[in-house]
């Protein structure tokens, strides 16, 4: 099966399909709880990580509500970028909580100079 060949007569390359969310209130409630956690932990890296998760959840809901394909695509890009932003922010939260910041900075600096 080739990526560029149509499957069952459909178009060759399809955009990601986001199915409608049935229980939107669950997503909005979890986004509100994460936003409250963001405000509570404002001075740590955890605040940025939880805010990225809030953006991820809101973008997921907005993909469902957006009527035009261009708007759906814009929200899908925001959804994917906020999901990618969570990974280094969670790592920085773990570094902050364990107190290993100087070791990580040295390792990152060595990695940058090696590449």
RAWO-V397285 format. One record per residue. N is the residue number from 1. RES is the residue in one small letter. OMEGA is omega as a letter, one per 20 degrees, with the letter a starting at -180 (999 if undefined). NEAR is the number of other C-alpha atoms within 10 Angstrom. D_LAST is the distance of its C-alpha to the last C-alpha in whole Angstrom. Layout:
n=N res=RES omega=OMEGA near=NEAR d_last=D_LAST
n=N res=RES omega=OMEGA near=NEAR d_last=D_LAST
This chain:
n=1 res=x omega=a near=6 d_last=36
n=2 res=x omega=r near=7 d_last=34
n=3 res=x omega=a near=9 d_last=32
n=4 res=x omega=r near=9 d_last=34
n=5 res=x omega=a near=12 d_last=37
n=6 res=x omega=r near=13 d_last=40
n=7 res=x omega=r near=12 d_last=41
n=8 res=x omega=r near=7 d_last=45
n=9 res=x omega=a near=7 d_last=45
n=10 res=x omega=r near=9 d_last=43
n=11 res=x omega=a near=10 d_last=40
n=12 res=x omega=a near=12 d_last=37
n=13 res=x omega=a near=11 d_last=34
n=14 res=x omega=r near=9 d_last=36
n=15 res=x omega=r near=7 d_last=34
n=16 res=x omega=a near=8 d_last=34
n=17 res=x omega=r near=9 d_last=37
n=18 res=x omega=a near=12 d_last=38
n=19 res=x omega=r near=9 d_last=41
n=20 res=x omega=r near=12 d_last=43
n=21 res=x omega=a near=14 d_last=43
n=22 res=x omega=a near=8 d_last=47
n=23 res=x omega=a near=9 d_last=46
n=24 res=x omega=a near=15 d_last=45
n=25 res=x omega=r near=11 d_last=46
n=26 res=x omega=r near=11 d_last=44
n=27 res=x omega=r near=16 d_last=41
n=28 res=x omega=r near=15 d_last=42
n=29 res=x omega=r near=12 d_last=43
n=30 res=x omega=r near=15 d_last=40
n=31 res=x omega=r near=20 d_last=38
n=32 res=x omega=r near=15 d_last=41
n=33 res=x omega=r near=14 d_last=41
n=34 res=x omega=r near=20 d_last=37
n=35 res=x omega=r near=19 d_last=37
n=36 res=x omega=r near=15 d_last=40
n=37 res=x omega=r near=15 d_last=37
n=38 res=x omega=r near=22 d_last=35
n=39 res=x omega=a near=14 d_last=38
n=40 res=x omega=a near=12 d_last=38
n=41 res=x omega=a near=14 d_last=35
n=42 res=x omega=a near=12 d_last=34
n=43 res=x omega=a near=10 d_last=32
n=44 res=x omega=r near=14 d_last=30
n=45 res=x omega=r near=20 d_last=27
n=46 res=x omega=r near=23 d_last=29
n=47 res=x omega=r near=22 d_last=31
n=48 res=x omega=r near=21 d_last=28
n=49 res=x omega=r near=23 d_last=27
n=50 res=x omega=r near=23 d_last=31
n=51 res=x omega=r near=20 d_last=31
n=52 res=x omega=r near=24 d_last=29
n=53 res=x omega=r near=22 d_last=31
n=54 res=x omega=r near=22 d_last=34
n=55 res=x omega=r near=18 d_last=32
n=56 res=x omega=a near=24 d_last=31
n=57 res=x omega=r near=23 d_last=35
n=58 res=x omega=r near=20 d_last=37
n=59 res=x omega=r near=21 d_last=35
n=60 res=x omega=r near=23 d_last=36
n=61 res=x omega=a near=21 d_last=39
n=62 res=x omega=r near=18 d_last=39
n=63 res=x omega=r near=25 d_last=38
n=64 res=x omega=a near=16 d_last=41
n=65 res=x omega=a near=13 d_last=43
n=66 res=x omega=a near=14 d_last=42
n=67 res=x omega=a near=10 d_last=45
n=68 res=x omega=r near=9 d_last=43
n=69 res=x omega=r near=10 d_last=40
n=70 res=x omega=r near=10 d_last=38
n=71 res=x omega=r near=14 d_last=38
n=72 res=x omega=r near=20 d_last=37
n=73 res=x omega=r near=15 d_last=34
n=74 res=x omega=r near=14 d_last=33
n=75 res=x omega=r near=21 d_last=34
n=76 res=x omega=r near=21 d_last=32
n=77 res=x omega=r near=13 d_last=29
n=78 res=x omega=r near=18 d_last=29
n=79 res=x omega=a near=22 d_last=30
n=80 res=x omega=r near=13 d_last=27
n=81 res=x omega=r near=14 d_last=24
n=82 res=x omega=r near=20 d_last=26
n=83 res=x omega=r near=16 d_last=26
n=84 res=x omega=a near=13 d_last=22
n=85 res=x omega=a near=15 d_last=22
n=86 res=x omega=a near=19 d_last=24
n=87 res=x omega=r near=12 d_last=21
n=88 res=x omega=r near=12 d_last=19
n=89 res=x omega=r near=18 d_last=22
n=90 res=x omega=r near=17 d_last=24
n=91 res=x omega=r near=14 d_last=21
n=92 res=x omega=r near=20 d_last=21
n=93 res=x omega=r near=17 d_last=25
n=94 res=x omega=r near=15 d_last=25
n=95 res=x omega=r near=17 d_last=23
n=96 res=x omega=a near=14 d_last=25
n=97 res=x omega=r near=13 d_last=28
n=98 res=x omega=r near=9 d_last=27
n=99 res=x omega=a near=11 d_last=26
n=100 res=x omega=a near=12 d_last=23
n=101 res=x omega=a near=14 d_last=21
n=102 res=x omega=r near=10 d_last=20
n=103 res=x omega=r near=11 d_last=19
n=104 res=x omega=r near=13 d_last=16
n=105 res=x omega=r near=12 d_last=15
n=106 res=x omega=r near=11 d_last=14
n=107 res=x omega=r near=12 d_last=12
n=108 res=x omega=r near=12 d_last=11
n=109 res=x omega=r near=11 d_last=10
n=110 res=x omega=r near=11 d_last=9
n=111 res=x omega=r near=10 d_last=6
n=112 res=x omega=r near=9 d_last=5
n=113 res=x omega=r near=8 d_last=6
n=114 res=x omega=a near=7 d_last=4
n=115 res=x omega=999 near=5 d_last=0
